[in-house]
Amino acid sequence: MEEQKAEQKAQEAVENKTGNNALIICAHPDDEVFGAGATVAKYTREGWKVRAIIFSYGEKSHLWLQKTVTIEMRVNEAKNADKIIGCSEPPIFFGLEEGKFLSQLKEKGLDKKLEEVILKERPAKIFTHSYDDPHPDHRAVETAVREAVKNSGVKCEILMFEVWNLINLRKRDKPKIYVDVSETFEIKMAALRAFKSQWISMIPLLPKVLLSTLANGFYAGCLYAEKFYKW
């Protein structure tokens, strides 16, 4: 436990540097908040510039509405949520169709755009999905991010977060980072409440968010913590 706390303090000493850039790259509106919302809120408080790239509009969440109505609703919710956690600019939406991320990314040339954004921002950190997340769109984003970082040549820390994972078998040997978010966890919850159209679908995830953040906090020696795996 003492070694874990020492490692945590060393990590936070690096994180406390201001003026750094970070990207959070995810599949759907709200993934960025579920996965790393409290950490982003902590970083932006400390002077980091953070921006989200979201692969889809998530328009399939409301099939009974016109597509344009759902897109407008979900974009506005994501913008509001990102403001709450302190993102410096509105999210970038790629507008890809759910279930077809990797094929459409190349067809529309958005794989190159992703590389260009990474080159432009030159992030010190990129937060993205875990490669063993059960959701296929989440795994597709991780694959695209890994390829884009490699092609861009930008050296940055890649931190994987979990959304739907219940057990973690493949990442047992991966280095873990715990970020103390005791002071920003309520900001994350406020940002999640900004996704008013998603409350029914969020219900299964909210208990996991609370319990896992508490468990991570216990392991890291604080009240609440978010856990990330390093590539």
Secondary structure, DSSP 8 states (H G I E B T S, - for coil): -HHHHHHHHHHHHHHT-SS-EEEEEESSTTHHHHHHHHHHHHHHHTT-EEEEEES---GGGGTTS-HHHHHHHHHHHHHHHHHHTT-SS--EE----TT-HHHHHHHTTHHHHHHHHHHHH--SEEEEE-TT-SSHHHHHHHHHHHHHHHHHT---EEEEE-SS-S--STTTTS-EEEEE-TTTHHHHHHHHHT-GGGHHHHTTTHHHHHHHHHHHHHHHTSS-EEEEEE-
